[in-house]
Amino acid sequence: MPTLNLYTNLPVDAVTTSDILKDATQAVAKIIGKPESYVMILVNGGVPMAFAGTEAPAAYGELISVGGLGLSVNSKLSSTIADILQTKLSIDSSRFYIKFYDVQRSFFGFNGSTF
């Protein structure tokens, strides 16, 4: 049920995308405390994006989860995802925003129903 949408203005190749998907899946599952089998990660590269008035490498993320989020978890997620983006795409953490959504079970669909 945790879903992380990542957007960056950098093009991403298949190998880099695969590494980000693997690393982010493991990190989100571990930090939130949910099984990897429920974690979804999306990487959207080459998205037109300006941050602080420039088109230098930047990223934006949204993480949606049914429970498991809070101040300390969100802080750890923000830091860990920023580290992944720095390592894999050389995006400085000062050029990355992430928004967290803790949604009710009835607002998250899965397997033809809701959680």
DSSP file (Angstrom, degrees, kcal/mol; ACC not computed):
  #  RESIDUE AA STRUCTURE BP1 BP2  ACC     N-H-->O    O-->H-N    N-H-->O    O-->H-N    TCO  KAPPA ALPHA  PHI   PSI    X-CA   Y-CA   Z-CA
    1    1 A M              0   0    0      0, 0.0     2,-0.3     0, 0.0    38,-0.2   0.000 360.0 360.0 360.0 -28.6    0.0    0.0    0.0
    2    2 A P        -     0   0    0      0, 0.0    38,-2.7     0, 0.0     2,-0.4  -0.548 360.0-171.4 -66.3 131.7    2.9    2.5    0.4
    3    3 A T  E     -aB  40  64A   0     61,-2.6    61,-2.6    -2,-0.3     2,-0.6  -0.990  10.0-165.7-128.9 124.9    3.3    4.2   -3.0
    4    4 A L  E     -aB  41  63A   0     36,-2.8    38,-2.9    -2,-0.4     2,-0.6  -0.949   1.5-167.0-113.5 117.8    6.2    6.4   -3.8
    5    5 A N  E     -aB  42  62A   0     57,-2.8    57,-2.0    -2,-0.6     2,-0.4  -0.918   9.3-170.2-101.8 120.8    5.9    8.6   -7.0
    6    6 A L  E     -aB  43  61A   0     36,-2.7    38,-2.6    -2,-0.6     2,-0.4  -0.944   4.9-174.7-115.2 134.8    9.2   10.2   -7.9
    7    7 A Y  E     +aB  44  60A   0     53,-2.9    53,-2.5    -2,-0.4     2,-0.3  -0.985   7.3 171.2-126.5 135.9    9.6   12.8  -10.6
    8    8 A T  E     - B   0  59A   0     36,-2.4    39,-2.7    -2,-0.4    51,-0.2  -0.987  38.4-135.4-142.0 153.7   12.9   14.3  -11.9
    9    9 A N  S    S+     0   0    0     49,-1.3    50,-0.1    -2,-0.3    40,-0.1   0.495  83.2  92.6 -84.0  -2.8   13.9   16.6  -14.7
   10   10 A L  S    S-     0   0    0     48,-0.4    36,-2.0    36,-0.1    37,-0.3  -0.677  83.5-116.1 -88.5 143.7   16.8   14.2  -15.5
   11   11 A P        -     0   0    0      0, 0.0     2,-0.4     0, 0.0    -2,-0.1  -0.558  31.6-152.9 -70.6 144.1   16.5   11.5  -18.0
   12   12 A V        -     0   0    0     -2,-0.2    33,-0.1    -4,-0.1     2,-0.1  -0.982   1.5-143.8-123.7 131.0   16.8    8.1  -16.4
   13   13 A D     >  -     0   0    0     -2,-0.4     4,-2.7     1,-0.1     5,-0.2  -0.351  32.5-100.3 -85.1 171.7   18.1    5.0  -18.1
   14   14 A A  H  > S+     0   0    0      1,-0.2     4,-2.4     2,-0.2     5,-0.1   0.863 120.2  49.9 -62.2 -39.5   16.8    1.5  -17.5
   15   15 A V  H  > S+     0   0    0      2,-0.2     4,-2.1     1,-0.2    -1,-0.2   0.938 113.4  45.0 -67.5 -46.4   19.7    0.4  -15.2
   16   16 A T  H  > S+     0   0    0      2,-0.2     4,-2.5     1,-0.2    -2,-0.2   0.921 113.4  51.0 -63.0 -44.0   19.5    3.5  -13.0
   17   17 A T  H  X S+     0   0    0     -4,-2.7     4,-2.8     1,-0.2    -2,-0.2   0.925 109.1  50.9 -59.1 -45.5   15.7    3.2  -12.8
   18   18 A S  H  X S+     0   0    0     -4,-2.4     4,-2.3     1,-0.2    -1,-0.2   0.898 110.5  49.1 -60.4 -41.8   16.0   -0.4  -11.8
   19   19 A D  H  X S+     0   0    0     -4,-2.1     4,-2.7     2,-0.2     5,-0.3   0.915 112.2  48.0 -63.5 -43.7   18.5    0.5   -9.0
   20   20 A I  H  X S+     0   0    0     -4,-2.5     4,-2.9     2,-0.2     5,-0.3   0.929 111.4  50.7 -63.4 -44.9   16.2    3.3   -7.8
   21   21 A L  H  X S+     0   0    0     -4,-2.8     4,-2.1    -5,-0.2    -2,-0.2   0.926 114.3  44.1 -58.8 -46.2   13.2    0.9   -7.8
   22   22 A K  H  X S+     0   0    0     -4,-2.3     4,-2.1    -5,-0.2    -2,-0.2   0.951 117.6  43.1 -64.8 -51.1   15.0   -1.7   -5.8
   23   23 A D  H  X S+     0   0    0     -4,-2.7     4,-2.3     1,-0.2    -2,-0.2   0.905 116.1  47.2 -65.0 -42.8   16.6    0.6   -3.3
   24   24 A A  H  X S+     0   0    0     -4,-2.9     4,-2.9    -5,-0.3     5,-0.3   0.887 110.0  53.5 -68.4 -38.7   13.5    2.7   -2.7
   25   25 A T  H  X S+     0   0    0     -4,-2.1     4,-2.2    -5,-0.3     5,-0.2   0.949 112.2  44.4 -59.5 -48.8   11.3   -0.4   -2.3
   26   26 A Q  H  X S+     0   0    0     -4,-2.1     4,-2.3    -5,-0.2    -2,-0.2   0.914 115.8  47.5 -62.0 -43.9   13.6   -1.8    0.4
   27   27 A A  H  X S+     0   0    0     -4,-2.3     4,-2.9     2,-0.2     5,-0.3   0.937 112.6  47.0 -65.4 -48.3   13.9    1.5    2.2
   28   28 A V  H  X S+     0   0    0     -4,-2.9     4,-2.4     1,-0.2     5,-0.4   0.931 114.0  48.2 -61.0 -46.1   10.2    2.3    2.2
   29   29 A A  H  X>S+     0   0    0     -4,-2.2     4,-2.0    -5,-0.3     5,-1.4   0.940 115.9  43.6 -59.9 -48.0    9.2   -1.1    3.4
   30   30 A K  H  <5S+     0   0    0     -4,-2.3    -2,-0.2    -5,-0.2    -1,-0.2   0.933 117.0  44.1 -64.9 -47.5   11.8   -1.1    6.2
   31   31 A I  H  <5S+     0   0    0     -4,-2.9    -2,-0.2     1,-0.2    -1,-0.2   0.905 121.4  37.8 -69.5 -42.1   11.2    2.4    7.4
   32   32 A I  H  <5S-     0   0    0     -4,-2.4    -1,-0.2    -5,-0.3    -2,-0.2   0.785 106.8-125.0 -79.4 -27.0    7.4    2.3    7.3
   33   33 A G  T  <5 +     0   0    0     -4,-2.0    -3,-0.2    -5,-0.4    -4,-0.1   0.812  64.5 130.0  86.1  32.8    7.3   -1.3    8.5
   34   34 A K      < -     0   0    0     -5,-1.4    -1,-0.3    -6,-0.3    -2,-0.1  -0.837  65.4 -93.6-114.5 154.7    5.2   -2.8    5.7
   35   35 A P    >   -     0   0    0      0, 0.0     3,-1.9     0, 0.0     4,-0.4  -0.387  27.8-125.9 -66.2 143.9    6.0   -5.8    3.6
   36   36 A E  G >  S+     0   0    0      1,-0.3     3,-1.4     2,-0.2    -7,-0.0   0.796 106.4  73.3 -57.2 -28.1    7.8   -5.2    0.3
   37   37 A S  G 3  S+     0   0    0      1,-0.3    -1,-0.3     3,-0.0     0, 0.0   0.660 100.1  44.0 -64.5 -14.6    5.0   -7.1   -1.5
   38   38 A Y  G <  S+     0   0    0     -3,-1.9     2,-0.3     2,-0.0    -1,-0.3   0.487  91.2 103.3-103.9  -6.0    2.8   -4.0   -0.9
   39   39 A V    <   -     0   0    0     -3,-1.4     2,-0.4    -4,-0.4   -36,-0.2  -0.631  47.9-170.6 -86.9 132.5    5.2   -1.3   -1.8
   40   40 A M  E     -a    3   0A   0    -38,-2.7   -36,-2.8    -2,-0.3     2,-0.4  -0.983   1.2-172.3-121.8 133.0    4.9    0.4   -5.2
   41   41 A I  E     -a    4   0A   0     -2,-0.4     2,-0.4   -38,-0.2   -36,-0.2  -0.985   2.0-169.0-124.1 133.4    7.6    2.8   -6.6
   42   42 A L  E     -a    5   0A   0    -38,-2.9   -36,-2.7    -2,-0.4     2,-0.5  -0.984   3.4-163.7-121.6 133.8    7.2    4.9   -9.8
   43   43 A V  E     -a    6   0A   0     -2,-0.4     2,-0.6   -38,-0.2   -36,-0.2  -0.973   4.4-173.5-119.6 120.6   10.1    6.8  -11.4
   44   44 A N  E     -a    7   0A   0    -38,-2.6   -36,-2.4    -2,-0.5     3,-0.4  -0.925  11.4-174.6-116.1 105.0    9.3    9.5  -13.9
   45   45 A G        +     0   0    0     -2,-0.6   -36,-0.2   -38,-0.2    -2,-0.0  -0.577  58.8  32.9 -98.6 161.8   12.3   10.9  -15.6
   46   46 A G  S    S+     0   0    0    -36,-2.0   -37,-0.2     1,-0.2    -1,-0.2   0.756  73.8 157.5  69.7  25.8   12.7   13.8  -18.1
   47   47 A V        -     0   0    0    -39,-2.7    -1,-0.2    -3,-0.4     2,-0.2  -0.712  51.3-111.6 -83.9 126.1    9.8   15.8  -16.5
   48   48 A P        +     0   0    0      0, 0.0     2,-0.3     0, 0.0    -1,-0.1  -0.390  56.7 159.3 -57.0 124.1   10.0   19.5  -17.2
   49   49 A M        -     0   0    0     -2,-0.2     2,-0.4   -40,-0.1     9,-0.0  -0.984  30.0-166.8-155.1 135.2   10.8   21.0  -13.8
   50   50 A A        -     0   0    0     -2,-0.3     2,-0.4     5,-0.1     5,-0.2  -0.973   7.5-173.7-120.8 141.8   12.3   24.2  -12.4
   51   51 A F  B >  S-D   54   0B   0      3,-2.7     3,-1.6    -2,-0.4     5,-0.3  -0.995  75.2  -5.2-135.4 127.2   13.4   24.5   -8.8
   52   52 A A  T 3  S-     0   0    0     -2,-0.4     3,-0.1     1,-0.3    -1,-0.1   0.824 130.9 -57.6  57.6  32.4   14.5   27.9   -7.3
   53   53 A G  T 3  S+     0   0    0      1,-0.2     2,-0.3     3,-0.0    -1,-0.3   0.515 118.8  94.5  81.6   4.5   14.3   29.4  -10.8
   54   54 A T  B <   -D   51   0B   0     -3,-1.6    -3,-2.7     2,-0.1    -1,-0.2  -0.888  69.3-138.0-127.4 161.2   16.7   27.0  -12.5
   55   55 A E        +     0   0    0     -2,-0.3     3,-0.2    -5,-0.2    -6,-0.1   0.079  58.3 135.1-100.9  22.4   16.4   23.8  -14.4
   56   56 A A  S    S-     0   0    0     -5,-0.3   -47,-0.1     1,-0.2    -5,-0.1  -0.255  76.5 -58.7 -61.9 159.9   19.4   22.2  -12.7
   57   57 A P  S    S+     0   0    0      0, 0.0    35,-0.3     0, 0.0     2,-0.3  -0.134  77.4 153.6 -48.2 129.4   18.9   18.6  -11.5
   58   58 A A        -     0   0    0     -3,-0.2   -49,-1.3    33,-0.1   -48,-0.4  -0.946  24.0-159.0-151.5 166.8   15.9   18.4   -9.2
   59   59 A A  E     -Bc   8  96A   0     36,-2.2    38,-1.5    -2,-0.3     2,-0.3  -0.991   5.6-160.5-152.0 157.3   13.2   16.0   -8.0
   60   60 A Y  E     -Bc   7  97A   0    -53,-2.5   -53,-2.9    -2,-0.3     2,-0.3  -0.993  14.7-172.5-136.9 140.9    9.8   15.8   -6.4
   61   61 A G  E     -Bc   6  98A   0     36,-1.9    38,-2.5    -2,-0.3     2,-0.4  -0.967  14.2-163.0-135.9 153.3    8.2   12.9   -4.6
   62   62 A E  E     -Bc   5  99A   0    -57,-2.0   -57,-2.8    -2,-0.3     2,-0.5  -0.993   8.7-166.0-132.4 126.8    4.9   11.9   -3.1
   63   63 A L  E     -Bc   4 100A   0     36,-2.8    38,-2.9    -2,-0.4     2,-0.4  -0.964   5.4-172.0-116.7 123.3    4.6    9.0   -0.7
   64   64 A I  E     +Bc   3 101A   0    -61,-2.6   -61,-2.6    -2,-0.5     2,-0.3  -0.931  12.8 163.4-114.7 133.8    1.1    7.7    0.1
   65   65 A S  E     - c   0 102A   0     36,-2.5    38,-2.3    -2,-0.4     2,-1.1  -0.998  43.2-125.1-149.4 150.1    0.5    5.1    2.8
   66   66 A V  S    S-     0   0    0     -2,-0.3    38,-0.1    36,-0.2    36,-0.1  -0.820  87.8 -37.0 -90.8  95.9   -2.3    3.7    4.9
   67   67 A G  S    S+     0   0    0     -2,-1.1    36,-0.1    36,-0.3     3,-0.1  -0.024 101.6  92.9  75.7 174.1   -0.8    4.3    8.3
   68   68 A G        +     0   0    0      1,-0.3     2,-0.2    -3,-0.1    -1,-0.1   0.282  64.3 111.7  87.9  -9.5    2.8    4.1    9.3
   69   69 A L        +     0   0    0     -4,-0.1    -1,-0.3     4,-0.1     2,-0.3  -0.627  30.5 126.0 -97.7 157.5    3.7    7.7    8.7
   70   70 A G     >  -     0   0    0     -2,-0.2     4,-3.5     1,-0.1     5,-0.3  -0.942  69.5 -64.5 172.1 178.3    4.5   10.3   11.3
   71   71 A L  H  > S+     0   0    0     -2,-0.3     4,-2.0     1,-0.2     5,-0.2   0.904 128.7  37.5 -54.0 -53.5    7.2   12.9   12.1
   72   72 A S  H  > S+     0   0    0      2,-0.2     4,-2.1     1,-0.2    -1,-0.2   0.902 119.9  47.4 -70.9 -39.3   10.1   10.5   12.8
   73   73 A V  H  > S+     0   0    0      2,-0.2     4,-2.9     1,-0.2    -2,-0.2   0.932 112.9  49.0 -64.8 -46.3    9.2    8.1   10.0
   74   74 A N  H  X S+     0   0    0     -4,-3.5     4,-2.8     1,-0.2    -2,-0.2   0.894 110.6  50.9 -61.4 -40.4    8.7   10.9    7.5
   75   75 A S  H  X S+     0   0    0     -4,-2.0     4,-2.2    -5,-0.3    -1,-0.2   0.922 112.3  46.0 -63.2 -44.5   12.0   12.5    8.4
   76   76 A K  H  X S+     0   0    0     -4,-2.1     4,-2.6     2,-0.2    -2,-0.2   0.905 113.6  49.4 -65.4 -42.3   13.8    9.2    7.9
   77   77 A L  H  X S+     0   0    0     -4,-2.9     4,-3.0     2,-0.2     5,-0.3   0.928 110.2  50.8 -61.6 -45.6   12.0    8.6    4.6
   78   78 A S  H  X S+     0   0    0     -4,-2.8     4,-2.1     1,-0.2    -2,-0.2   0.926 114.0  44.3 -58.5 -46.8   12.9   12.1    3.4
   79   79 A S  H  X S+     0   0    0     -4,-2.2     4,-2.1     2,-0.2    -1,-0.2   0.913 115.7  46.8 -64.8 -44.7   16.6   11.6    4.2
   80   80 A T  H  X S+     0   0    0     -4,-2.6     4,-2.1     2,-0.2    -2,-0.2   0.916 113.7  46.3 -68.2 -44.3   16.8    8.1    2.8
   81   81 A I  H  X S+     0   0    0     -4,-3.0     4,-2.4     1,-0.2    -1,-0.2   0.902 112.0  52.4 -65.6 -39.8   15.0    8.9   -0.5
   82   82 A A  H  X S+     0   0    0     -4,-2.1     4,-2.3    -5,-0.3    -1,-0.2   0.903 108.4  51.3 -60.7 -40.6   17.2   12.0   -0.9
   83   83 A D  H  X S+     0   0    0     -4,-2.1     4,-2.7     2,-0.2    -2,-0.2   0.903 109.0  50.4 -62.8 -41.3   20.3    9.8   -0.3
   84   84 A I  H  X S+     0   0    0     -4,-2.1     4,-3.0     1,-0.2     5,-0.4   0.930 111.9  47.3 -61.8 -45.2   19.1    7.4   -3.1
   85   85 A L  H  X S+     0   0    0     -4,-2.4     4,-2.0     1,-0.2     6,-1.5   0.866 112.9  49.5 -65.5 -36.0   18.6   10.3   -5.5
   86   86 A Q  H  X S+     0   0    0     -4,-2.3     4,-1.1     4,-0.3    -2,-0.2   0.928 116.3  42.0 -66.4 -45.2   22.0   11.8   -4.6
   87   87 A T  H  < S+     0   0    0     -4,-2.7    -2,-0.2    -5,-0.2    -3,-0.2   0.919 125.1  32.4 -69.1 -45.0   23.7    8.4   -5.1
   88   88 A K  H  < S+     0   0    0     -4,-3.0    -3,-0.2    -5,-0.2    -2,-0.2   0.807 138.1  15.8 -86.7 -31.0   21.9    7.3   -8.3
   89   89 A L  H  < S-     0   0    0     -4,-2.0    -3,-0.2    -5,-0.4    -2,-0.2   0.401  92.9-120.1-125.7   0.1   21.2   10.7  -10.0
   90   90 A S     <  +     0   0    0     -4,-1.1     2,-0.6    -5,-0.4    -4,-0.3   0.841  56.0 156.7  58.7  35.7   23.5   13.2   -8.3
   91   91 A I        -     0   0    0     -6,-1.5    -1,-0.2    -9,-0.1    -2,-0.1  -0.838  42.9-126.1 -92.2 120.4   20.5   15.3   -7.2
   92   92 A D    >   -     0   0    0     -2,-0.6     3,-2.4   -35,-0.3    -9,-0.0  -0.371  14.2-124.4 -65.0 141.7   21.4   17.4   -4.2
   93   93 A S  G >  S+     0   0    0      1,-0.3     3,-1.0     2,-0.1    -1,-0.1   0.725 110.1  66.2 -62.1 -20.7   19.1   17.0   -1.3
   94   94 A S  G 3  S+     0   0    0      1,-0.2    -1,-0.3   -12,-0.0    -2,-0.1   0.489  98.9  54.2 -78.0  -1.1   18.5   20.7   -1.3
   95   95 A R  G <  S+     0   0    0     -3,-2.4   -36,-2.2     2,-0.0     2,-0.4  -0.143  94.9  86.0-121.1  35.9   16.8   20.3   -4.7
   96   96 A F  E <   -c   59   0A   0     -3,-1.0     2,-0.3   -38,-0.2   -36,-0.2  -0.983  49.8-174.7-142.5 125.0   14.3   17.7   -3.6
   97   97 A Y  E     -c   60   0A   0    -38,-1.5   -36,-1.9    -2,-0.4     2,-0.4  -0.885   4.7-170.7-111.3 149.6   10.8   18.0   -2.0
   98   98 A I  E     -c   61   0A   0     -2,-0.3     2,-0.4   -38,-0.2   -36,-0.2  -0.988   6.5-157.6-140.6 134.8    8.7   15.1   -0.8
   99   99 A K  E     -c   62   0A   0    -38,-2.5   -36,-2.8    -2,-0.4     2,-0.4  -0.905  10.2-148.7-111.8 138.2    5.1   15.2    0.3
  100  100 A F  E     -c   63   0A   0     -2,-0.4     2,-0.5   -38,-0.2   -36,-0.2  -0.892   9.8-170.4-111.2 135.5    3.6   12.6    2.6
  101  101 A Y  E     -c   64   0A   0    -38,-2.9   -36,-2.5    -2,-0.4     2,-0.7  -0.984   7.0-166.6-124.5 119.5    0.0   11.5    2.6
  102  102 A D  E     -c   65   0A   0     -2,-0.5     2,-0.2   -38,-0.2   -36,-0.2  -0.919  25.1-170.6-102.9 108.1   -1.4    9.2    5.3
  103  103 A V        -     0   0    0    -38,-2.3   -36,-0.3    -2,-0.7     2,-0.1  -0.647  24.6-105.4-105.9 156.4   -4.8    8.0    3.9
  104  104 A Q    >   -     0   0    0     -2,-0.2     3,-1.9   -38,-0.1    11,-0.1  -0.428  34.4-113.7 -71.6 151.3   -7.7    6.1    5.3
  105  105 A R  G >  S+     0   0    0      1,-0.3     3,-1.6     2,-0.2    10,-1.1   0.860 116.0  58.7 -54.1 -39.2   -8.0    2.5    4.3
  106  106 A S  G 3  S+     0   0    0      1,-0.3    -1,-0.3     9,-0.2    -2,-0.0   0.611 100.6  57.8 -71.4  -9.7  -11.3    3.2    2.4
  107  107 A F  G <  S+     0   0    0     -3,-1.9     2,-0.5     1,-0.1    -1,-0.3   0.244  95.1  73.3-101.5  11.9   -9.4    5.7    0.2
  108  108 A F  S <  S-     0   0    0     -3,-1.6     7,-1.7    -4,-0.1     2,-0.2  -0.957  70.6-153.4-131.2 112.9   -6.9    3.2   -1.1
  109  109 A G  E     +E  114   0C   0     -2,-0.5     5,-0.3     5,-0.2     2,-0.3  -0.574  20.9 160.6 -89.7 148.1   -8.0    0.6   -3.6
  110  110 A F  E >   +E  113   0C   0      3,-2.3     3,-1.6    -2,-0.2    -2,-0.0  -0.910  61.3   1.4-163.2 135.8   -6.4   -2.8   -4.1
  111  111 A N  T 3  S-     0   0    0     -2,-0.3     3,-0.1     1,-0.3    -2,-0.0   0.849 130.1 -50.5  57.3  39.0   -7.4   -6.1   -5.7
  112  112 A G  T 3  S+     0   0    0      1,-0.3    -1,-0.3     0, 0.0     2,-0.2   0.566 131.5  50.3  78.9   9.2  -10.9   -4.8   -6.8
  113  113 A S  E <  S-E  110   0C   0     -3,-1.6    -3,-2.3    -5,-0.0    -1,-0.3  -0.613  88.7 -87.6-146.8-154.2  -11.7   -3.4   -3.3
  114  114 A T  E      E  109   0C   0     -5,-0.3    -5,-0.2    -2,-0.2    -8,-0.2  -0.823 360.0 360.0-123.5 168.0  -10.2   -1.1   -0.7
  115  115 A F              0   0    0     -7,-1.7    -9,-0.2   -10,-1.1   -10,-0.1   0.483 360.0 360.0 -75.4 360.0   -8.0   -1.9    2.3
